[in-house]
Amino acid sequence: MANRREAQKAMTRAVLRDAGLALFRERGYAATTVDDIASAAGTTRVTFYAYFSSKAELARTLVSESLNAVLERRHSTIHGPTAPKLVEAVADGSPAAIEAWLRHTADLWHAVRPIIRIGRDAAAVEPELRNLVARWMEEAISDIEDGLHRAGRFKPHQRHFRGVLAMAELDYVGQNWEDADWKLDREQMLTELTASWSRLLSPD
């Protein structure tokens, strides 16, 4: 019985989270209310507040939990969630390993992009969420730093900043790829992105 209750609670939380994601994408974060989310989830605002203390907490959950789940990030005792495959690709340093990771990540952009945009939209109107996405990005940057450290590549003071540059490129391309007219197709984009990451992360 206890297991069934826990499963039902987890399901209700997931339904509320997914309803919030859908409405934030459709209407925007600021225009969506708690009542809207509860109604879309087929429940009440009382139930909503039993699972989330505020709309801002729901947005935080989308970035900290849903985004990490999509990108297969796991808990780390070193710097928060980590993506072992990213660390491994950077440590390997070969264009083939880097391209494989970038290609896999590009396949997930359709799910990643709206969550990142929601996080940034929420941070613009919720002081408590300021730098929410930036803090998440720092965890990914730290993965690159870890990979470079594991490989003994570059000087210690260079590793983090090279991660900053690499993730800034990836974030910009990922967020704008669908709408931009950059005069290249997907394969050409991945080739160029791989070449840029390889120059940044592997001196050979």
C-alpha positions in Angstrom: 0.0 0.0 0.0 2.8 2.4 0.9 4.5 1.7 -2.4 1.3 2.4 -4.3 0.9 5.7 -2.5 4.4 6.7 -3.3 3.9 5.8 -6.9 0.7 7.8 -7.1 2.5 10.8 -5.5 5.3 10.5 -8.0 2.8 10.3 -10.8 0.9 13.4 -9.6 4.1 15.4 -9.3 5.1 14.3 -12.8 1.7 15.3 -14.3 2.0 18.8 -12.7 5.6 19.2 -13.9 4.6 18.2 -17.4 1.6 20.4 -17.4 3.8 23.3 -16.3 6.3 22.6 -19.1 3.6 22.5 -21.7 1.9 25.7 -20.6 5.2 27.6 -20.1 6.1 26.6 -23.7 2.7 27.6 -25.1 1.9 30.8 -23.1 5.3 31.8 -21.6 6.3 31.6 -18.0 4.9 35.0 -16.8 1.5 34.5 -18.4 1.0 31.1 -16.8 -0.6 30.9 -13.3 -0.6 28.1 -10.7 -4.4 27.7 -11.4 -3.6 27.2 -15.1 -1.2 24.5 -14.3 -3.4 22.8 -11.8 -6.4 22.9 -14.2 -4.3 21.4 -17.0 -3.1 18.6 -14.7 -6.7 17.9 -13.8 -6.3 18.8 -10.2 -6.5 21.9 -7.8 -4.2 24.6 -6.6 -4.2 22.9 -3.2 -2.8 19.8 -4.7 -0.2 21.9 -6.7 1.1 23.4 -3.4 1.3 20.0 -1.9 4.1 19.3 -4.4 5.6 22.6 -5.3 5.9 25.6 -3.0 5.5 28.0 -6.0 5.5 28.4 -9.7 9.2 29.3 -9.4 10.0 26.0 -7.7 8.4 24.2 -10.6 10.6 26.1 -13.0 13.6 25.2 -10.9 12.6 21.6 -11.0 12.3 21.6 -14.8 15.9 22.8 -15.0 17.5 20.9 -12.2 15.6 17.6 -12.7 14.0 17.3 -16.1 16.9 18.8 -18.0 19.4 16.5 -16.2 17.2 13.5 -16.9 17.1 14.3 -20.7 20.8 14.8 -20.8 21.5 11.7 -18.7 23.3 13.7 -16.0 23.9 11.8 -12.7 24.5 13.0 -9.1 28.1 13.8 -8.3 29.6 14.6 -5.0 32.2 16.9 -6.6 30.1 19.6 -8.4 26.5 18.6 -8.5 25.1 16.5 -11.4 27.6 15.3 -14.0 27.5 13.8 -17.5 30.0 10.9 -17.5 29.8 10.6 -21.3 30.8 14.3 -21.7 33.8 13.8 -19.3 34.9 10.7 -21.2 34.6 12.4 -24.6 36.7 15.4 -23.5 39.2 13.2 -21.8 39.5 11.1 -25.0 40.0 14.3 -26.9 39.7 12.8 -30.4 37.5 14.4 -33.0 35.5 11.2 -33.3 34.7 11.1 -29.6 33.8 14.8 -29.5 31.6 14.5 -32.6 29.8 11.4 -31.2 28.9 13.3 -28.0 27.9 16.5 -29.9 25.8 14.5 -32.3 24.0 12.7 -29.4 23.4 16.0 -27.7 22.1 17.6 -30.9 19.5 14.8 -31.1 18.2 16.0 -27.8 17.9 19.7 -28.6 14.2 19.5 -29.3 13.7 18.6 -25.6 16.5 20.7 -24.1 15.8 24.0 -25.9 12.4 24.7 -24.3 13.5 23.9 -20.8 16.5 26.2 -21.1 14.3 29.0 -22.5 11.7 28.5 -19.7 14.6 28.7 -17.1 15.8 32.0 -18.6 12.2 33.4 -18.9 11.5 32.5 -15.3 14.8 34.0 -14.1 13.8 37.3 -15.7 10.8 37.7 -13.4 11.7 35.7 -10.4 14.6 37.1 -8.3 15.1 33.8 -6.6 15.8 32.1 -9.9 18.4 34.6 -11.1 21.3 32.8 -12.8 19.4 29.5 -12.6 20.5 28.4 -16.1 24.0 29.9 -15.6 24.5 27.7 -12.5 23.3 24.7 -14.4 25.7 25.6 -17.2 28.6 25.8 -14.7 28.0 22.1 -13.9 28.4 21.2 -17.6 31.5 23.4 -17.8 32.9 21.6 -14.8 32.5 18.3 -16.7 34.7 19.6 -19.4 37.2 20.8 -16.9 37.1 17.3 -15.3 37.8 15.7 -18.6 40.7 18.0 -19.4 42.1 17.3 -15.9 41.8 13.6 -16.3 43.7 13.8 -19.6 46.3 16.1 -18.1 45.6 18.5 -21.0 46.3 22.3 -20.7 47.3 24.2 -17.6 45.0 24.2 -14.6 44.0 27.8 -15.1 43.0 27.1 -18.7 40.7 24.2 -18.3 37.7 25.9 -16.8 37.7 28.8 -19.2 38.1 26.5 -22.2 34.9 24.8 -20.9 33.2 28.2 -20.7 34.0 28.8 -24.4 33.0 25.4 -25.5 29.6 25.5 -23.7 28.9 29.0 -24.8 29.2 27.8 -28.4 27.1 24.8 -27.8 24.4 26.7 -26.0 24.2 29.4 -28.7 24.0 26.9 -31.5 21.5 24.7 -29.7 19.2 27.5 -28.8 19.2 29.1 -32.2 19.7 26.2 -34.7 16.0 25.8 -35.7 15.4 29.5 -36.3 18.7 30.7 -37.7 19.7 30.9 -41.4 23.4 30.1 -41.2 23.7 28.7 -44.7 24.7 25.2 -43.7 22.9 21.9 -43.1 22.9 19.8 -39.9 25.9 17.7 -40.9 27.9 20.8 -41.9 27.0 22.4 -38.5 28.1 19.3 -36.6 31.4 19.2 -38.6 32.1 22.9 -37.8 31.1 22.5 -34.1 33.3 19.4 -33.8 36.3 21.2 -35.4 35.8 24.2 -33.0 35.5 22.0 -29.9 38.5 20.0 -31.0 40.6 23.1 -31.3 39.5 24.3 -27.9 39.8 21.0 -26.0 42.5 19.0 -27.8 45.7 20.8 -28.9 46.6 17.9 -31.2 
